[in-house]
Protein backbone atom coordinates (compact mmCIF):
# COMPACT_ATOMS: atom_id res chain seq x y z
CA UNK A 1 0.00 0.00 0.00
CA UNK A 2 1.34 3.41 -0.91
CA UNK A 3 1.91 5.95 1.84
CA UNK A 4 -0.78 8.33 0.59
CA UNK A 5 -3.36 5.51 0.65
CA UNK A 6 -2.49 4.60 4.26
CA UNK A 7 -2.84 8.07 5.79
CA UNK A 8 -6.14 7.23 7.49
CA UNK A 9 -4.82 4.14 9.23
CA UNK A 10 -2.89 3.66 12.43
CA UNK A 11 0.31 2.07 11.13
CA UNK A 12 2.32 1.86 14.35
CA UNK A 13 2.43 2.82 18.01
CA UNK A 14 5.46 3.33 20.21
CA UNK A 15 5.71 3.37 23.99
CA UNK A 16 8.09 6.11 25.14
CA UNK A 17 9.54 4.40 28.19
CA UNK A 18 11.62 7.44 29.15
CA UNK A 19 8.34 9.23 29.97
CA UNK A 20 7.04 6.45 32.24
CA UNK A 21 7.57 7.32 35.90
CA UNK A 22 7.06 3.80 37.32
CA UNK A 23 7.48 0.77 35.05
CA UNK A 24 5.92 -1.48 37.71
CA UNK A 25 2.71 0.56 37.93
CA UNK A 26 -0.42 -0.57 36.09
CA UNK A 27 -0.61 -1.02 33.12
CA UNK A 28 3.14 -0.92 32.44
CA UNK A 29 3.81 -4.00 34.54
CA UNK A 30 1.53 -6.22 32.45
CA UNK A 31 3.58 -8.64 30.34
CA UNK A 32 1.88 -7.46 27.13
CA UNK A 33 2.97 -3.88 27.84
CA UNK A 34 6.23 -4.44 29.77
CA UNK A 35 7.90 -6.03 26.74
CA UNK A 36 6.51 -3.54 24.25
CA UNK A 37 8.50 -0.79 22.62
CA UNK A 38 6.88 -0.48 19.19
CA UNK A 39 4.04 -2.28 17.51
CA UNK A 40 3.38 -2.16 13.78
CA UNK A 41 -0.09 -2.58 12.30
CA UNK A 42 -0.98 -3.72 8.81
CA UNK A 43 -3.30 -1.19 7.14
CA UNK A 44 -5.71 -3.87 5.90
CA UNK A 45 -6.25 -5.93 9.07
CA UNK A 46 -4.74 -6.38 12.52
CA UNK A 47 -5.77 -8.92 15.14
CA UNK A 48 -4.99 -8.49 18.83
CA UNK A 49 -5.12 -11.92 20.48
CA UNK A 50 -4.08 -13.34 23.84
CA UNK A 51 -5.23 -15.01 27.02
CA UNK A 52 -7.68 -13.37 29.40
CA UNK A 53 -5.90 -10.78 31.51
CA UNK A 54 -2.95 -10.44 29.14
CA UNK A 55 -3.60 -6.76 28.38
CA UNK A 56 -5.46 -6.74 25.04
CA UNK A 57 -8.14 -4.30 26.19
CA UNK A 58 -5.56 -2.17 27.99
CA UNK A 59 -3.57 -1.87 24.76
CA UNK A 60 -6.66 -0.89 22.77
CA UNK A 61 -7.66 1.69 25.41
CA UNK A 62 -4.14 3.16 25.40
CA UNK A 63 -4.28 3.51 21.61
CA UNK A 64 -7.68 5.19 21.87
CA UNK A 65 -6.49 7.89 24.28
CA UNK A 66 -2.99 8.23 22.79
C-alpha distances in whole Angstrom, upper triangle without the diagonal:
4,7,8,6,7,10,12,11,13,11,15,18,21,25,27,30,32,32,34,37,38,36,38,38,36,33,33,35,33,32,28,28,31,29,25,24,20,18,14,13,10,8,9,13,15,18,21,24,28,31,33,34,31,29,27,28,29,25,24,27,26,22,24,26,24
4,6,5,7,9,12,12,14,12,15,19,22,25,27,30,32,32,34,38,39,37,39,39,37,34,34,36,35,34,30,30,32,30,27,25,21,19,16,15,12,10,12,16,18,21,24,27,30,34,36,36,33,31,29,30,30,27,25,28,27,23,25,27,25
4,5,5,7,10,10,12,10,13,16,19,23,24,27,29,29,31,35,36,34,37,36,35,32,31,34,33,32,29,28,30,28,25,23,19,18,15,14,12,10,13,16,18,21,23,27,30,34,35,35,32,30,27,28,28,25,24,26,24,21,22,24,22
4,6,6,9,10,13,12,16,19,21,25,26,30,31,31,33,36,38,36,39,38,37,34,33,36,35,35,31,30,33,31,27,26,22,21,17,16,15,12,14,17,19,23,25,29,32,36,37,37,34,32,29,29,30,26,25,27,26,22,23,24,22
4,6,8,9,12,12,15,18,22,25,27,30,32,32,33,37,38,36,39,38,36,33,33,36,34,34,30,29,32,31,27,26,22,20,17,15,13,9,11,14,17,21,23,26,30,33,35,35,33,30,27,28,28,25,23,25,25,21,22,24,22
4,6,6,8,8,12,15,18,21,23,27,29,28,30,33,34,33,35,34,32,29,29,32,30,30,26,26,28,27,23,22,18,16,13,11,10,7,9,12,14,18,20,23,27,30,31,31,29,27,24,24,25,22,20,22,21,17,18,21,19
4,6,8,9,12,14,17,21,22,26,27,27,28,32,33,32,34,33,32,29,29,32,31,30,27,26,29,27,24,22,19,17,14,13,12,9,12,15,16,20,21,25,28,31,32,32,30,27,24,24,25,21,20,21,20,17,17,19,17
4,7,9,12,14,18,21,23,26,28,27,28,32,33,31,34,32,30,27,28,31,29,29,26,25,28,27,24,23,19,17,15,12,12,9,11,13,15,18,19,23,26,30,30,30,28,25,22,22,23,20,17,19,18,15,15,17,16
4,6,9,11,15,18,21,24,26,25,26,30,30,29,31,30,28,25,25,28,26,26,22,22,25,24,20,20,16,14,11,9,9,6,9,10,11,14,16,20,23,26,27,27,25,22,19,19,20,17,15,17,16,12,13,16,14
4,6,8,11,14,17,20,22,22,22,26,27,25,27,26,24,21,21,24,23,23,19,18,21,20,17,16,13,10,9,7,8,7,10,11,10,13,14,18,21,24,25,24,22,19,17,17,17,14,12,14,13,9,11,13,11
4,7,11,14,17,20,22,22,23,26,27,25,27,27,25,22,22,24,23,22,19,18,21,19,16,14,11,9,6,5,6,6,10,11,10,13,14,18,20,24,25,25,22,20,17,18,18,15,14,16,15,12,14,16,14
4,7,10,13,16,18,18,19,23,24,21,24,24,22,19,18,21,20,19,16,15,17,16,12,11,7,5,4,5,9,10,13,13,11,13,13,17,19,22,24,23,20,17,16,17,16,13,13,15,13,10,13,15,12
4,7,10,13,15,15,15,19,20,18,20,20,19,16,15,18,17,17,14,12,14,14,10,8,6,5,7,8,12,13,16,15,13,15,14,17,18,21,22,21,18,15,14,15,14,10,11,13,10,8,11,12,9
4,6,9,12,12,13,16,17,15,18,18,17,15,13,16,16,16,13,11,12,12,8,6,4,6,9,11,15,16,20,19,16,17,16,19,20,22,23,21,18,16,16,17,15,11,13,14,11,10,13,13,10
4,6,9,9,9,13,13,11,15,15,14,12,10,13,13,14,12,9,10,10,7,5,6,9,12,14,18,20,23,21,18,19,17,19,19,22,22,20,17,14,15,16,13,11,13,14,10,10,14,13,10
4,6,6,7,11,12,11,15,15,15,14,11,14,16,16,15,12,12,12,10,7,9,12,15,18,21,23,26,25,22,23,21,23,23,25,25,23,20,18,19,19,16,14,16,16,13,13,16,15,12
4,5,5,8,9,8,12,12,14,13,9,12,14,15,14,11,10,11,9,8,11,14,17,20,24,25,28,27,24,24,22,23,23,24,25,22,19,17,19,20,16,15,18,18,14,15,18,17,14
4,6,8,10,10,14,14,16,15,12,15,17,18,18,14,13,14,13,11,14,17,20,23,26,28,31,30,27,28,25,27,27,28,28,25,23,21,23,23,20,18,21,20,17,18,21,19,16
4,6,9,10,13,13,14,14,12,15,17,19,18,14,14,16,14,12,15,17,20,23,26,28,31,30,27,27,25,27,26,28,28,25,23,20,22,22,18,17,19,18,15,16,18,16,13
4,6,6,10,9,11,11,8,11,14,16,16,12,11,14,13,12,15,17,21,23,27,28,31,29,26,26,23,25,24,25,25,22,20,17,20,20,16,15,18,17,14,16,18,16,14
4,7,9,9,11,12,10,12,15,17,18,15,13,16,16,16,18,21,24,27,30,32,35,33,30,30,26,28,27,27,27,23,22,19,22,22,18,18,21,19,16,19,21,18,17
4,5,5,9,10,8,9,12,15,16,13,11,14,15,15,19,21,25,27,31,32,35,33,29,29,25,26,24,25,24,20,19,17,20,21,17,17,21,19,16,19,21,19,18
4,6,8,9,5,6,10,11,13,10,8,11,12,13,16,18,22,24,28,30,32,30,27,26,22,23,21,22,21,18,16,15,18,19,15,15,19,18,15,18,21,19,18
4,7,8,6,5,8,11,13,11,8,12,14,15,19,20,24,26,30,32,34,31,28,26,23,23,21,21,20,16,15,14,18,18,15,16,20,19,17,20,22,21,20
4,6,6,6,9,12,13,11,10,14,15,16,19,21,24,26,30,31,33,31,27,26,22,23,21,21,19,16,15,14,17,17,13,15,18,16,15,18,20,18,18
3,5,6,7,11,12,10,10,14,14,16,18,19,23,24,27,29,31,28,25,23,20,20,18,18,16,12,12,10,14,13,10,12,15,13,12,16,17,16,16
4,6,6,9,9,7,8,12,12,14,16,16,20,21,24,26,28,25,22,20,17,17,16,16,15,11,10,8,11,11,7,9,12,11,9,13,15,14,14
4,6,8,9,5,5,9,9,11,14,15,19,20,24,26,28,26,22,21,18,18,17,17,17,13,12,10,13,13,10,10,14,13,11,14,16,15,15
4,6,8,7,5,9,11,13,16,17,21,23,26,28,30,27,24,22,19,18,16,16,16,12,11,10,14,15,12,12,16,16,14,17,19,19,18
4,5,5,6,9,10,13,15,16,19,21,24,26,28,25,21,19,15,15,13,12,12,9,7,7,10,12,9,10,14,14,13,16,18,18,18
4,5,5,6,8,12,14,14,18,19,23,25,27,24,20,18,14,14,11,11,12,10,7,8,11,13,11,11,15,16,15,17,20,20,20
4,6,6,7,10,12,11,14,16,19,22,23,20,16,14,11,11,9,10,11,10,6,6,8,11,9,8,12,13,12,14,17,18,17
4,5,5,8,10,11,14,16,19,22,24,21,17,16,13,14,12,14,14,12,9,7,9,11,9,8,11,12,10,12,15,16,14
4,6,8,11,13,16,19,22,25,27,24,21,19,16,16,15,16,17,14,11,10,13,15,12,11,15,16,14,15,19,19,17
4,7,9,11,14,17,20,23,25,23,19,18,15,16,14,16,17,15,12,12,13,16,14,12,16,17,15,16,20,20,18
4,6,7,11,14,17,20,22,20,17,16,14,15,14,17,18,16,13,11,12,15,13,10,14,15,13,13,17,17,15
4,7,10,14,17,19,22,21,18,18,16,18,18,20,22,20,16,15,15,17,15,12,15,17,14,14,17,17,15
4,7,10,13,16,19,17,15,16,14,17,18,20,22,21,17,15,15,17,15,12,14,16,13,12,16,17,14
4,7,10,13,15,14,11,12,11,14,15,18,20,19,16,14,13,15,14,11,12,15,13,11,15,16,14
4,7,9,12,11,9,11,12,15,17,20,22,22,19,17,15,17,17,13,14,16,15,12,16,18,15
4,6,9,8,6,9,10,13,16,20,22,22,19,17,14,16,17,13,12,16,15,12,14,17,15
4,6,6,6,9,12,15,18,22,24,24,21,20,17,19,20,16,15,19,18,15,17,20,18
4,6,8,11,14,17,21,24,26,26,24,22,19,20,21,18,16,19,19,15,17,20,18
4,7,11,14,17,20,24,25,27,24,23,19,20,22,19,17,20,21,17,18,22,21
4,7,10,13,17,20,22,23,21,20,16,17,19,16,15,18,19,16,17,21,20
4,7,10,13,17,19,20,17,16,13,14,16,13,12,15,16,13,15,19,18
4,6,10,13,15,16,14,14,10,12,15,12,11,15,16,14,16,19,19
4,7,10,12,13,11,10,6,9,11,9,9,12,13,12,14,17,17
4,7,9,11,9,10,7,10,12,11,11,15,16,15,17,20,20
4,7,8,6,8,7,10,12,12,13,16,17,17,19,21,22
4,6,6,9,9,11,13,13,15,17,18,19,21,23,24
4,6,8,8,10,11,13,14,16,17,19,20,22,23
4,6,8,9,9,11,13,14,15,17,19,20,21
4,6,9,9,10,12,14,14,16,18,19,20
4,6,5,6,9,10,10,12,14,15,16
4,5,5,6,9,10,11,13,15,15
4,5,5,6,9,10,10,12,14
4,5,5,6,9,10,11,12
4,5,5,6,9,10,10
4,5,5,6,9,10
4,5,5,6,8
4,5,5,6
4,6,5
4,6
4
